[in-house]
């Protein structure tokens, strides 16, 4: 029986330089990148997600970028199925599959597994539309304390999903997840870290660059193409803030500050999840070039192949 394909996983919070490192790794190892960025799936969210340009991809094939229309939806189950399909295809080309990104929900579906619980119930979700997020979190705590402890009270999407699963099945989502299994590949996971001050500065620089590159204009265009508040892509950091600016609710400076605040909150949530992920080889990206970081990871990956 053939050995399961080996997959290099590159994870880390937003603004740690994963995109450039992944491209350099692919060039060194002969790889192809599978994006695990939770919003790069959507067509048109280029500035919002800091999507790599053709020049920045440097000829490296990238998968699962621009694969969902702006008014469409994409979930962890679909991502898992796509990765399950793509990894053997890439390996068959004698290339290295490089799964890179910071989308914790999507990475969890691949690395930890995803439960095949009840499907979405739009009627149930609509019944919760007028309920405050804090109240929903309290309801979750009453039926699944373990899930409530892991899900932030403001993470409405995940709170609603947990309530939906319990209501439909009579079983808490925690029990369903305990039965999940990772995909049957050999994962070697590397994580990027920056020191707090440098990381905060990178987040602020990223936000300013987004605005200077035309974030507001991109969001205005996408709103005209079907990007409304009820769409999944609308929840991307930068979209609600730019929309509020376009609607005259906040100033340009307030928009920028809100983007920084929301991005840093995302970084904290991602970091918490990554720290709980087992078997991660952590690599410092502080003050280092993408090439330097990629060189360290490539050497570790090749050493692992020799000892396998």
C-alpha positions as CSV (number, residue, x, y, z in Angstrom):
1,X,0.0,0.0,0.0
2,X,1.4,3.4,-0.9
3,X,2.3,5.7,1.9
4,X,0.0,8.6,2.6
5,X,1.1,11.9,1.0
6,X,3.1,14.2,3.2
7,X,1.8,17.7,3.7
8,X,3.7,20.8,4.9
9,X,1.4,23.0,6.9
10,X,2.4,26.6,7.5
11,X,0.2,28.4,10.0
12,X,0.3,31.5,12.0
13,X,-1.7,34.6,12.9
14,X,-2.5,37.4,10.5
15,X,0.5,39.6,9.6
16,X,3.2,37.1,10.3
17,X,4.3,36.9,6.7
18,X,2.9,33.4,5.8
19,X,2.2,34.3,2.1
20,X,5.7,35.2,1.2
21,X,7.2,32.4,3.2
22,X,4.9,29.8,1.6
23,X,5.9,31.0,-1.9
24,X,9.6,30.8,-1.1
25,X,9.1,27.3,0.4
26,X,7.3,26.2,-2.8
27,X,10.2,27.4,-4.9
28,X,12.8,25.7,-2.7
29,X,10.9,22.4,-2.4
30,X,9.0,22.2,-5.7
31,X,5.6,22.8,-4.1
32,X,2.1,24.1,-4.7
33,X,0.2,26.2,-2.2
34,X,-3.2,25.4,-0.9
35,X,-4.7,28.5,0.7
36,X,-6.2,28.2,4.2
37,X,-7.0,31.9,4.3
38,X,-10.7,32.0,5.4
39,X,-11.5,34.9,3.1
40,X,-9.2,34.5,0.1
41,X,-11.7,32.0,-1.3
42,X,-13.9,34.9,-2.3
43,X,-13.5,36.6,-5.7
44,X,-12.8,40.3,-5.5
45,X,-11.6,40.4,-1.8
46,X,-8.1,41.3,-3.0
47,X,-7.1,44.2,-0.9
48,X,-9.2,43.1,2.1
49,X,-7.4,39.8,2.3
50,X,-4.0,41.0,1.1
51,X,-4.3,38.3,-1.6
52,X,-0.9,37.7,-3.3
53,X,-0.7,39.2,-6.8
54,X,0.5,37.1,-9.8
55,X,3.9,38.7,-9.4
56,X,4.1,37.8,-5.7
57,X,3.1,34.2,-6.5
58,X,6.3,34.0,-8.6
59,X,4.9,31.2,-10.8
60,X,3.9,29.0,-7.9
61,X,0.5,27.3,-8.4
62,X,-2.0,28.5,-5.7
63,X,-5.2,26.6,-5.0
64,X,-8.5,27.7,-3.3
65,X,-8.0,31.4,-4.1
66,X,-10.8,33.2,-6.0
67,X,-13.0,30.1,-6.1
68,X,-16.2,31.4,-4.5
69,X,-18.3,34.3,-5.9
70,X,-18.5,37.4,-3.6
71,X,-22.2,36.7,-2.7
72,X,-21.6,32.9,-2.3
73,X,-20.7,30.8,0.7
74,X,-18.0,28.3,1.6
75,X,-17.7,26.2,4.8
76,X,-15.2,24.0,6.6
77,X,-16.8,20.8,5.2
78,X,-16.3,22.0,1.6
79,X,-12.7,23.1,2.4
80,X,-11.9,19.6,3.9
81,X,-13.3,18.0,0.7
82,X,-11.2,20.2,-1.5
83,X,-8.0,19.6,0.5
84,X,-8.7,15.8,0.4
85,X,-8.9,16.1,-3.4
86,X,-6.0,18.4,-4.0
87,X,-3.3,16.8,-1.8
88,X,-3.2,13.5,-3.8
89,X,-3.4,15.4,-7.1
90,X,-0.4,17.6,-6.1
91,X,1.5,14.6,-4.7
92,X,0.9,12.7,-8.0
93,X,2.7,15.5,-9.8
94,X,5.6,14.8,-7.4
95,X,5.1,18.2,-5.9
96,X,4.9,19.1,-2.2
97,X,1.5,20.2,-1.0
98,X,1.9,23.3,1.2
99,X,-1.2,24.1,3.2
100,X,-0.8,27.7,4.3
101,X,-3.0,30.2,6.1
102,X,-4.5,31.3,9.4
103,X,-8.2,30.2,9.0
104,X,-8.5,28.2,12.2
105,X,-11.9,26.8,11.5
106,X,-10.7,25.5,8.1
107,X,-7.4,24.2,9.4
108,X,-9.2,22.4,12.2
109,X,-11.4,20.6,9.7
110,X,-8.2,19.1,8.1
111,X,-5.9,18.7,11.1
112,X,-8.4,17.8,13.8
113,X,-11.3,16.5,11.8
114,X,-14.8,17.7,11.3
115,X,-18.0,16.1,12.5
116,X,-20.8,15.1,10.2
117,X,-23.5,16.6,12.3
118,X,-26.9,18.0,11.2
119,X,-26.9,20.4,8.3
120,X,-27.8,24.1,8.3
121,X,-31.3,25.0,9.3
122,X,-32.2,28.4,7.9
123,X,-35.4,28.7,9.9
124,X,-33.6,28.1,13.1
125,X,-30.9,30.7,12.3
126,X,-33.6,33.2,11.3
127,X,-35.2,32.7,14.7
128,X,-32.0,33.9,16.4
129,X,-31.6,37.0,14.2
130,X,-32.9,39.4,16.9
131,X,-31.1,37.9,19.8
132,X,-28.0,39.6,21.2
133,X,-24.8,37.7,20.9
134,X,-24.3,37.7,24.7
135,X,-27.7,36.0,25.2
136,X,-26.9,33.4,22.6
137,X,-23.6,32.6,24.3
138,X,-25.4,32.2,27.6
139,X,-27.9,29.8,26.0
140,X,-24.9,27.8,24.7
141,X,-23.3,27.7,28.1
142,X,-26.6,26.2,29.5
143,X,-26.5,23.2,27.0
144,X,-22.7,22.8,26.3
145,X,-20.4,24.4,28.8
146,X,-17.3,23.0,27.1
147,X,-18.2,24.7,23.7
148,X,-19.1,28.0,25.4
149,X,-15.7,28.0,27.1
150,X,-13.9,27.7,23.8
151,X,-16.0,30.0,21.7
152,X,-15.7,33.8,22.2
153,X,-19.1,35.4,23.0
154,X,-18.7,37.7,20.0
155,X,-18.1,34.9,17.6
156,X,-21.7,34.7,16.6
157,X,-21.3,32.4,13.7
158,X,-19.8,29.6,15.8
159,X,-22.2,30.2,18.7
160,X,-25.2,29.9,16.4
161,X,-23.8,26.8,14.8
162,X,-23.3,25.1,18.2
163,X,-26.8,25.9,19.2
164,X,-28.1,24.7,15.9
165,X,-26.4,21.4,16.2
166,X,-27.7,20.8,19.8
167,X,-31.2,21.8,18.8
168,X,-31.3,19.5,15.8
169,X,-29.6,16.5,17.2
170,X,-30.1,16.7,20.9
171,X,-26.4,16.2,21.3
172,X,-23.9,19.0,22.1
173,X,-21.4,19.9,19.4
174,X,-18.6,19.0,21.8
175,X,-19.6,15.3,21.6
176,X,-19.8,15.5,17.8
177,X,-16.4,17.0,17.5
178,X,-14.9,14.3,19.8
179,X,-15.8,11.7,17.1
180,X,-14.1,13.7,14.3
181,X,-10.8,12.5,12.7
182,X,-8.1,14.3,10.7
183,X,-7.5,13.7,7.0
184,X,-5.4,10.6,6.4
185,X,-2.2,12.5,5.4
186,X,1.2,12.9,7.1
187,X,1.1,16.5,8.3
188,X,4.3,18.3,9.4
189,X,3.2,21.6,10.8
190,X,5.3,24.8,11.2
191,X,4.0,28.0,12.8
192,X,5.3,31.5,12.5
193,X,5.6,33.9,15.5
194,X,6.5,37.5,15.9
195,X,7.2,39.3,19.2
196,X,4.2,41.4,20.3
197,X,5.5,44.9,19.6
198,X,6.7,44.0,16.1
199,X,3.5,42.1,15.4
200,X,1.3,45.0,16.5
201,X,3.4,47.3,14.3
202,X,2.9,45.0,11.3
203,X,-0.9,44.9,11.9
204,X,-1.0,48.7,11.9
205,X,1.2,48.9,8.8
206,X,-1.0,46.4,7.0
207,X,-4.2,48.3,7.8
208,X,-2.6,51.6,6.5
209,X,-1.5,49.8,3.4
210,X,-5.0,48.4,2.8
211,X,-6.5,51.9,2.9
212,X,-3.8,53.4,0.7
213,X,-4.1,50.7,-1.9
214,X,-7.8,51.3,-2.3
215,X,-9.7,49.4,0.3
216,X,-12.6,51.8,0.3
217,X,-12.9,51.7,-3.5
218,X,-12.8,47.9,-3.5
219,X,-15.5,47.6,-0.9
220,X,-17.7,50.1,-2.7
221,X,-17.4,48.1,-5.9
222,X,-18.1,44.8,-4.2
223,X,-21.2,46.3,-2.5
224,X,-22.5,47.0,-6.0
225,X,-21.8,43.4,-7.0
226,X,-23.9,41.8,-4.2
227,X,-21.7,42.1,-1.1
228,X,-24.4,42.8,1.5
229,X,-24.3,42.4,5.3
230,X,-26.0,39.0,5.2
231,X,-23.2,37.5,3.0
232,X,-20.4,35.5,4.4
233,X,-17.7,37.6,2.8
234,X,-19.0,40.7,4.4
235,X,-17.7,39.6,7.8
236,X,-14.1,39.9,6.6
237,X,-12.1,42.4,8.6
238,X,-12.1,45.7,6.6
239,X,-15.4,45.3,4.9
240,X,-17.8,46.4,7.8
241,X,-15.4,49.2,8.7
242,X,-15.1,50.5,5.1
243,X,-18.9,50.2,4.7
244,X,-19.4,52.3,7.8
245,X,-17.1,54.9,6.3
246,X,-18.9,54.8,3.0
247,X,-22.2,55.3,4.8
248,X,-20.9,58.3,6.6
249,X,-21.1,56.6,10.0
250,X,-17.4,57.0,10.9
251,X,-14.4,59.1,9.7
252,X,-11.4,57.8,7.7
253,X,-9.3,57.8,10.9
254,X,-11.9,56.0,12.8
255,X,-12.2,53.4,10.1
256,X,-8.4,52.8,10.2
257,X,-8.5,52.5,14.0
258,X,-11.4,50.0,13.8
259,X,-9.6,47.9,11.3
260,X,-6.5,47.7,13.5
261,X,-8.6,46.9,16.5
262,X,-10.5,44.1,14.7
263,X,-7.3,42.7,13.2
264,X,-5.5,42.6,16.5
265,X,-8.5,40.9,18.1
266,X,-8.4,38.3,15.3
267,X,-4.6,37.8,15.9
268,X,-5.3,37.1,19.6
269,X,-8.0,34.5,18.8
270,X,-5.8,32.8,16.2
271,X,-2.8,32.7,18.5
272,X,-4.9,31.1,21.2
273,X,-6.0,28.4,18.8
274,X,-2.6,27.8,17.4
275,X,-1.0,27.4,20.8
276,X,-3.5,24.6,21.6
277,X,-2.6,22.8,18.3
278,X,-0.2,19.8,19.0
279,X,3.0,19.0,17.2
280,X,3.8,22.5,15.8
281,X,7.4,23.4,15.1
282,X,7.5,27.1,16.0
283,X,9.7,29.4,14.0
284,X,10.4,33.0,14.8
285,X,9.8,35.5,12.0
286,X,10.9,38.5,14.1
287,X,13.2,40.7,12.2
288,X,13.9,38.0,9.5
289,X,13.3,38.0,5.8
290,X,10.8,35.5,4.3
291,X,13.7,33.8,2.5
292,X,15.5,33.3,5.8
293,X,12.5,31.9,7.5
294,X,11.7,29.6,4.5
295,X,15.2,28.4,4.5
296,X,15.0,27.2,8.1
297,X,11.6,25.5,7.5
298,X,12.8,23.9,4.2
299,X,15.9,22.4,6.0
300,X,13.7,21.0,8.7
301,X,11.2,19.5,6.2
302,X,14.0,17.9,4.2
303,X,15.6,16.5,7.3
304,X,12.3,14.9,8.2
305,X,12.0,13.3,4.8
306,X,15.4,11.7,5.2
307,X,14.6,10.3,8.6
308,X,11.2,9.0,7.6
